[in-house]
Amino acid sequence: MKFVDKVALVTGGSRGIGLATAKMLSENGATVIITGKDSKRLEKVSSEISNCIGIAGDIRNTNDVKNIVKKTIEKFGRLDILVNNAGIFPQIKQLHEIEEEEWNEVLDVNLTGQFRFTKEAIPHLQKTSGSIINISSDAGLKAYQGFNADAYSASKAALIILTKCWALEYAKDKIRVNCICPGVVDTDMTKPFLKTQNDKEFMDNEHPLGRIGQPEEVAKAIIYFASDDASWTTGAVLAVDGGQSTK
Ligand SMILES: NC(=O)c1ccc[n+]([C@@H]2O[C@H](COP(=O)([O-])OP(=O)(O)OC[C@H]3O[C@@H](n4cnc5c(N)ncnc54)[C@H](OP(=O)(O)O)[C@@H]3O)[C@@H](O)[C@H]2O)c1
């Protein structure tokens, strides 16, 4: 039980990687708050996890973010772990085809959203010498021929450098900030790319280990960074991607 008496906030914890992480944190003794826009889903999912509550809110809305952190502190009195996980993946288009509105939305969720949560969480994490885990992507590490979503890549690359900035800035408070870059993981986000057997085989073969990942395989890395096992690790960027970023 790595997280007894710890309180963890997982943004986008209602599905996919966030949900797998919330379950694993709970199994290891943490009290877990999960977020997302869909309050019904949050209610259902959180009721199936021990010591877990859902608080709905849109990461694009500063007041929603403030409210989530405020309620967390009111209810549990502390915050030890922030998993900046909520994210969206836009349609794949070339740069000249992207409307400014689409560009802004991706950045608003995937980048400014992480800024909003981190800003609100820092004063509480300073009290607990807590830990932040940013969920970036292989798309923040490399470009893919014919398969880029530029706003997504930009948001994820920015999260990598912000991990290092925040790690350096808050080391004085003993807050650790680390980053994970998953390859393609089997979640709702990637369903549009895995419709046919051919799609699946293509995606599997893109990864040197011969398959896409499962949410739990990313969650295990998040758990590592969140725990005292990583007590001397901050500013680190870990690819959890079946080797994809090595190509
Ligand atoms: N799956 C992959 O292959 C992959 C690869 C690399 C990186 N990642 C990253 O890993 C993270 C999780 O991905 P996933 O595949 O688990 O995604 P997912 O299954 O699509 O889940 C996304 C989560 O984010 C929440 N969310 C989305 N927009 C939101 C908003 N505006 N406000 C609040 N919450 C919002 C969703 O809740 P609601 O629907 O209720 O809003 C949901 O809980 C993302 O940051 C993603 O970019 C994923």
The ligand as a Gaussian input file, in Angstrom:
#p B3LYP/6-31G(d) Opt

LIG

0 1
 N       -4.635000       6.781000     -25.826000
 C       -3.466000       7.028000     -26.371000
 O       -3.019000       6.363000     -27.310000
 C       -2.600000       8.134000     -25.822000
 C       -1.285000       8.227000     -26.287000
 C       -0.470000       9.233000     -25.820000
 C       -0.942000      10.117000     -24.875000
 N       -2.228000      10.013000     -24.435000
 C       -2.688000      11.003000     -23.471000
 O       -3.156000      10.351000     -22.310000
 C       -4.216000      11.110000     -21.729000
 C       -5.436000      10.218000     -21.543000
 O       -5.805000       9.702000     -22.794000
 P       -6.927000       8.571000     -22.975000
 O       -6.580000       7.850000     -24.199000
 O       -7.115000       7.846000     -21.695000
 O       -8.189000       9.520000     -23.302000
 P       -9.768000       9.214000     -23.243000
 O      -10.041000       7.792000     -23.019000
 O      -10.312000       9.909000     -24.442000
 O      -10.191000      10.029000     -21.927000
 C      -10.023000      11.413000     -21.875000
 C      -10.390000      11.924000     -20.494000
 O      -10.206000      13.354000     -20.498000
 C      -11.429000      13.984000     -20.101000
 N      -11.600000      15.257000     -20.806000
 C      -11.515000      15.500000     -22.132000
 N      -11.801000      16.784000     -22.400000
 C      -12.070000      17.378000     -21.207000
 C      -12.437000      18.689000     -20.810000
 N      -12.609000      19.683000     -21.697000
 N      -12.631000      18.931000     -19.498000
 C      -12.484000      17.943000     -18.580000
 N      -12.135000      16.688000     -18.886000
 C      -11.939000      16.400000     -20.188000
 C      -12.526000      12.980000     -20.485000
 O      -13.702000      13.161000     -19.710000
 P      -15.101000      13.657000     -20.394000
 O      -15.282000      12.869000     -21.619000
 O      -16.130000      13.464000     -19.354000
 O      -14.861000      15.094000     -20.652000
 C      -11.849000      11.659000     -20.148000
 O      -11.953000      11.386000     -18.779000
 C       -4.473000      12.289000     -22.673000
 O       -3.799000      13.430000     -22.219000
 C       -3.857000      11.819000     -23.972000
 O       -3.472000      12.876000     -24.805000
 C       -3.077000       9.035000     -24.876000

